[in-house]
């Protein structure tokens, strides 16, 4: 019996040691090839490897990558629900007009918004960054002037996103935080994240009242509520940090909002710092202007303490701007590019393809990215490498980045799936690509045995159907620095 106990103790000690040395953590939410790639990544490049560099770091987008769904979308709803604004009616009109090439639709929206806002101020008094009291919310939401204001603000937001460049839309929404301090924006986002983290994903529809005369008429907008970080992602980020690899966020959401989300979603212990959208501060308050000069990343000092890093990003971190932001700050700090990237959208395409330092990229599959979008191209690259039975070491030995496509389930409280396929909200049918055009391009790449460089360099550039080798319009960039060009 004593021998059995000794054997059990030795076995348990061995297993515990093995778990520690082989980085066995719960990554069960990831699909098999992604899970294996993560383990291989820390084995090959973590601090227990002969390849380890103490300046190693990875960079992850936040919205729809680190989290499932978008913290800025959620915060816009929360801000409207609670009337967390720090401007008067004239200031509101100015900030809504800022940076936009106004058309008649935008002008009519803004006029209706200002009119209803004036009435709401007359009834409730001046609003503030803290919003109105919880006890007043039901009465507020039954007020037809709030229904007019909230619906048309959200409709204007959606219309701006549709009509202008993605980067400009990300910049424009910052101006909603005019006259707030950094701490007030942080707290606004944190309250929003806490409210929506544990709810099941749901679709909400707002309709402006037909009983009010207005310039834009009755407007209807629908949006999803619910935003969170899965346990699988939390464990992955923790694994990198435990193996001596710094984790940075680079997001097109407000930098103060992203650090709030990091704290609210419980991933602060794993995140080294945050790059985000930077807004000009005058006398301690934000104004309706982007800050290309003194916009800094934040380093996470732990326990909710954040400190600005003296390496201004001097860029708007979307598309090419993410490459600029990372180069101006992180490359300056570490002396090298990132080892891995994590993405979901076209705004992440450049930084996840241009850095030659990248060993691995995980693309979270939203199953709606076309071949006219960067993430649609990365999805094809990932499935192409999978078709070739690629793994991390094989890709890296060939001086290539290893691309992986990770499925997710957008229903319930949101989770990853052990699949490349995604279950979009409201659907029980899994989906891989946006449409058949993705499959046509995938087949072309496969049949012609293109290298990743050939694929990205050719198909990232916008090309119309008439000049296309596949008789389908593809690409979305006017210029592209090129695969592994940095």
Buried (B, 14 or more C-beta within 10 A) or exposed (E): EEEEEEEEEEEEEEEEEEEEEEBEBEBEBBBEBBBBBBBBBBBBBBEBBEEBBEEBBBBBBBBBBBBBBBBBBBBBBBBBBBBBBBBBBEBBBBBBBBBBEEEEBBBBBBBBBBBBBBBBBEEBEEBBBBBBEEEEBEEBEEBBBBBBBBBBBBBBBBBBBEBBEBBBBBBBBBBBBBBBBBEBBBBBBBBBBBBBBEBEBEEEEBEBBEEBEBBBEEBEBEBBBBBBBBBBBBBBBBBBBBBBBBBBBBBBBBBBBBBBBBBBBEBBBBBBBBBBBBBBBEEEBBBBBBBEEEBBBBBBEEEEEBEBBEBBBBBBBBBBBBBBBBBBBBBEBBEBBBBBBBBBBBBBBBBBBBBEBBBBBBBBBBBBBBBBBBBBBBBBBBBBBBEEEBBBBEBBEEEBBBBBBBBBBBBEBBBBBBBBBBBBBEEEEBBBBBBEBBBBBBEBBBEEEBEBBEBBBBBBBBBEEEEBEBEBBBBBBEEBBEBBBB
